[in-house]
Amino acid sequence: MEDTRRWHLPARWPLWLGVIALVVAAGVWLLRPKAKDPAASYETAAVQRRDVQSRVTATGTLSALVTVQVGSQVSGRVQEILVDFNSPVKKGQVIARIDPQLLQAAVERSRANLIAARANVQKARVEADNSRRQAERSKTLRDQQFISQSELDTAESAAQVSQAQVTSSEAALAQAQAALNEAEVNLRYATIVSPTDGIVISRSVDVGQTVAASLQAPTLFTIAEDLRKMQVNTSVAESDVGRLQDGMRTTFTVDAWPGETFEGSIRQIRNASQTVQNVVTYDAVIDVANPELKLKPGMTANVTFITAHRENVVTVPNAALRFRPPEPPAGAGAARQGPGVGGAGVQNGAGAPSGVGAREKPAPGTKTVFVLREGRPQPVRVKPGVTDGTYTEVEGELREGDQVITATAAGTQSTQGTGQGSGQRTGGMGGMGGGRSGGGFRAPGPF
């Protein structure tokens, strides 16, 4: 019985070893790394034709084209207010009055002083005539040797003093006249009139309030000349102001009218700079038509300046101009040596070209984009033009529909590293299978 089993045992072992080898080979085949499409390692975008506009954005404040602040030239109590907010006014229309009692009293006092000054002038002239006649008689008496020379000199001096007194009195009369004129002007200033046609957009006083104009004229009303013509004062950053010029068309929006776009044009770019939190800005004044009176003073405008416009041009995403293939990983050169390593033949970890053309410095005024052709990125030189912040106009050897690379796909791994690991795993599995085979053939060792 034992001899029969011994002679049948060698005939079964090769069968089992073959089955084991097949199982190992199938496992290695199923667990091997799959060949990866290099194109799957990149994010791409198609080269397309589109309209491109270069824009500069800024914020500003709407105001009337001409705004007049109406104040009080004199101090006093507000006696009457004849207009209110949003009241339309005409040039010369009375809009308020200051209590005129004190001013009227000043006029009467100045008029009395004027009368007194006129009387003083008349008195001085009479005295001057008398002194002149006295001097003439004294000269005749001196010629006849009836008086001394000193008496003649005294009479002539008195005549000259009287004439000077006339001049002084006339000057006092002129001063009194000027004081009367000033008092009358101040009295007229008690009646406040509109200096222009327009609409009252603010009122700062009420009836009974006392205004003091000793240091500066207090503002009582603010009148906008014509709200159908307005302006926007914008703050443009110094990096963008060089792209603007007078007469450039602009568009803007306001929060009060969402979805509606208003138009204007640059009237002036002011040279006075403003620095806010270390940011230098310049005021670009924009003229705006407001026929429907939708825009109101003080509204915030979000302004867009269109500095350049191109129609139906070849464009690429800005990300494509910034993309550069990753550098080859360390040890990539060893991976290319010999076919024994599982990842041989792969150029670098992301399948990027390592040739000179991909790394050489672009010529001035040009940039390099990478186009996915035949599953591999190829460098193409282009000359960028107008950009809208997302897409850029380019000139070069790009065709509409080309797939430009914008980024490396998230989660991709080095193809080289995967191949090396696969080769190692294959060798390991093969060794393991060989060990098992050797062990299997050694099983019938006693024979």
ABEGO torsion letter per residue (X at the ends): XAAAAAAAAAAAAAAAAAAAAAAAAAAAAAABBBBBBAAAABBBBBBBBBBBBBBBBBBBBBBBABBBBBBBABBEBBABBABBBGBBBBBGBBABBBBAAAAAAAAAAAAAAAAAAAAAAAAAAAAAAAAAAAAAAAAAAAAAGABBAAAAAAAAAAAAAAAAAAAAAAAAAAAAAAAAAAAAAAAAAABBBBABBEBBABBABBBGBBBBAAABBBBABBBBABAABBBBBBBBBAAAAAABBBGBBBBBBBAABBGBBBBBBBABBBABBBBBGGBBBBBBBBBBBBAAGABBBGBBBBBBBBABBBBGBBBBBAAAAABBBBBBBBGAAAAABEAABAABGBABAAGBBABAAAABBBBBGBBBBBBBBGGBBBBBBBBBBBBAGABBBBBEABBBGBBBBABBBBGBBBAAAAAAAAAAAAAAAAAAAAAAAAAAAAAAAAX
